[in-house]
Amino acid sequence: MPCFFADVLRQMAKREPMVLVPQKLELTTQQAAALLNVSRPFVIKEIEAGRLKCRLINRHRRIEFEELMRYKDEQKQRSAGALKRLNDLSQEMGEEL
């Protein structure tokens, strides 16, 4: 298992941004939207569609940071797959012309 401090130093050497968050940090839908760079209504739609998990505290939704990172990674993979399919289709069409 890699050492935490070695990972931190590696990230610092690459000058990549880092964020330290508490293990069970929960975000509001507005905070989640800001982190994902999308609108709050979009986050709520994703929750209602079952693609993003949250818990309710009274009438307020809270999203665990880990869940948000899982969702973000899943969306990144989905986008990469769609881009690859689009590229493949474009190449096929170019060959047919």
N, C-alpha and C positions, 0 to 999 in steps of 0.2 A: 504494500500500500504506500503510495507516494506521500512524502512529507508535506504538510500544509505550508510550512514556511518556505520550502523549496518552490512550491507552486506559486506562492505570492512573489517571491524574488524573480522567478521566471517571467511572470506577468509584468512586473515592474521593469525588467530589462527590455521587454518588448514594447514598453510604453502603452500597454493595453489597459483600458479602463477596468476597474474592479469595484465591486460593491459588496460590502459585508452586511449581511442581514441576519436578524435573529432566526433561529431554526424554525420557529412556527409563526413567522410574521404573516399577518392577515391584512389584505388590502381592501379598500372600498372599491366599488365599481369605477369611480372616477380615477382613483390612483392606478387601477389596473389599465384603464383606457389610456392614461398618460404614458405608462410604461410600454404599452403595445403600440402607441402612436395611432390610436383609433378613437372613435367617438364612444361616449358612454352608452348610448343606445345600441351600438354594435356589440359591445360587451354583454349587455343584457340579452340581446338576441342570441348570442352564442351560448349563454347560460341556459336560456329557455329551450334551445335546440339540443341541449345535452352535451355540447362539445366542450364546455368549460364548467367545472364543478365549483360549487360554492356552498356556503351554509348560511342560514338565516338567523339573524339576531333580531328578534321582534320582526320588523318589516325590512330590515337592512341586510343586504347581501355582503358577505365577506369571502374573499378568495385567498386561499393560502398561496404564498409566494412560490412554493414548489409546484403547485398545480398550474400557476400562471406560466412558469418556465417550461413545464411539460407541454402545455398548450402552444406556447411560442415555438418550441422545437418541432412539434407536430405540424404546425402551419408552415414552417420553413421547409420541411421535407415535402409537404404537399405541393408547395410552390415550385420547388426544384423539380419534382416529378412532372408537373404540368408544363414547365418550361422545356424539359427534355422531350416530352411528347410533341410539343409544338415545333421544336427544332427538327425532330425526326420527320414530322409531317411536311414541314417546309422543304426538307431535303428530298423527300419522295416526290413532291409536286414539282420541284425544280428539275428532277430527272425526267419526268413525264413530258415536260414542255420541250 
